[in-house]
Amino acid sequence: MNIRAAQHASRPGTTSVRAIRIAVLAMGGEGGGVLANWLVELAEANGHLAQMTSVPGVAQRTGATIYYVEMFPDAELNGREPVLALMPVPGDVDIVIASELMEAGRAIQRGIVTPDRTVLIASTHRVFAIAEKIALADGRADESALIDAARAAAARLVSFDMQAVAEKTGSVISAVLFGALAASGALPFDRAAFETTIDHGGVGVAASKRAFAAGYDTASGRQPAIEPVPLDGPLTKPADEAGLAREAARLFAPAALQVITAGIARCLDFQDLAYAALYVERLKPIADMERLYGDGSAKLLTETARYLALGMTFEDPIRVADLKIRSERIERVAAEVGARHDQILQIREYMHPRLQEIAETVPAGLGRFLLKNKLARTFVQNLTSSGRIIESTSIRGFVLLYAVARMKPWRRRSMRFQREQVDLSAWLATVAETATRDCVLATEVAELRNLVKGYGDTHARGAANYAAIMAIVPDLKGPAAATELASYRTLALADDTGVRLGAAIAQRLSRTQP
C-alpha cells in the first residue's frame, strides 16, 4: 500500500486522517537513535507534527531498541491536537525499518508487520544470536526462510545488505536505511528533504550523504556509484601468498576454490606461509579422489578443505590471546558498545586455562613434565584453579596476552600441535580410502571433523564423540551407510555429553555382533 495515499484513511471505507506510524528496530552502535531523530526533524521541517519514543531491550547480540515515530500533517490539525501513541500497535504500523534480518523477524513475530499496510525496509546481513553461536554445528537461522517470511508478511519489502553498503561508503547503516526509506516512496517527502535533514545534523555529513545516496540507488534498483574508502596500510597481499592462491586455482576444481582460498588465508594467519602450503599439499590426494570417484560437484573436496582448515587452525591459548588483542577486535567492541573517541574503553577477559591446555601449549618436553611431575602439576593447578580476569586494554593485561601470542614460533614444538597433525593425517587417510568405495560416505567422514572444535571441555567432549564414530566407519557399508553416519553425527551435535550417541552405537553393535 502506498503510504502517501494511506495516511488519510485509518481503515478501508473511512476518511479520517491518521498519523504515519514508523517503527525502527536497531541494535547498539548502528545509529538507530540518529535515524529516529532524522525522521522527527524531517517531519517537522516539512509541515508535520512528530513524536518519538524508544523502548530498549535485549536481542542476545547487543542491546536492541525499538524507536517509534508518529508524524501528523499540520494542515489537518485545524486547531486540534492529535493523540499520538507511545509504542507500535500490532496491525497498525505503516513503515518498519529493521537494521538486521533477525530484527525484521522480531518485528514480524510481534505482529507489527502486516500485509495490508506495512512497508518493511530491512538489511539482509546477520548479527548472530548467542543460541546460533554456541550451537555445536551450524546453528544459524535459515536466512532464505526469514526473507520469504518478510516478503509474505509485508505489503512491500525493500531489502539488501545495507551493512555492506555502509562499510563500502565509510559510514554507518542508519544512513543507508534512511536512503532506502527515501527511495521507497513510503513518506510524502522528496529526496532533497531527506538530504537537507542530514545536512542539519552537522556531524559526519559527507559520509552519511555518501551512504544515503548508495542506499537510495540500491533500493531504486540502480547500481550505486560507490567510491570505496581507502584503508590504512597495504591493500595487496604478499606475493608468495598470491602465488599459493594461483597454485590452488591451477590444482583444484573452481567450485571448491572459495573455501580453499579462505583456508589458505586462515592457515597463513594462524602460523606461516609454509603451514598454508602444507594445507594445499594435504588437499591434493582428496582432489584426486574427487576426480576419480566424485559426481562433479566437488563436494568432497569442498567439505574436506573446510574442516581441514578449521582443524589446522585449532584454538589453543596462543591463538586465543592473539585474537583478543587485535586492533580490529578492540575497534569492533568499541563500535558495539557505542564508545566515543573521548571515552576510555576497558575490556576484561575471563581466562581459565586448564593444566592440560597449558601443558599442550608449551614445548612437548616441558608439557610432559608438567603432566607427570606431581609437584609441578599441583603448583600449576593451584595457580589456575579459579581462573583470572585480565584487562586486555590495560598495559599489564595487553603485555601478558601479547607475550602468549608471541609464542607462535614455538607452536610446532608443542604437544597439541604434534597430536593434531597426527589426528588430521589419520582423518585425511580415512577420507581418501573411503572415497574409493563410497564418495558420499567419504564426504560424511570429512564432515565428522565438525565435532572437534573449541578448547577445554568442549574440545574434549567433541573429540571423544568423534573418536567413537570414527571407530565404526570401516564397518559402514551399503547404500544407507552415509545416512547412518550422518545420523550419528547429528546425535553427537545434539547432545555433547555423548550419552545418546553412545546408546546408538551400542545398539548398532548389539545388532551386528553374533
Beta strands, then each sheet from edge to edge (+ up, - down):
strand 1: 20-27
strand 2: 48-58
strand 3: 63-73
strand 4: 95-98
strand 5: 119-123
strand 6: 156-160
strand 7: 348-351
strand 8: 388-391
sheet 1: 2+ 3- 1+ 4+ 5+ 6+
sheet 2: 7+ 8-
end
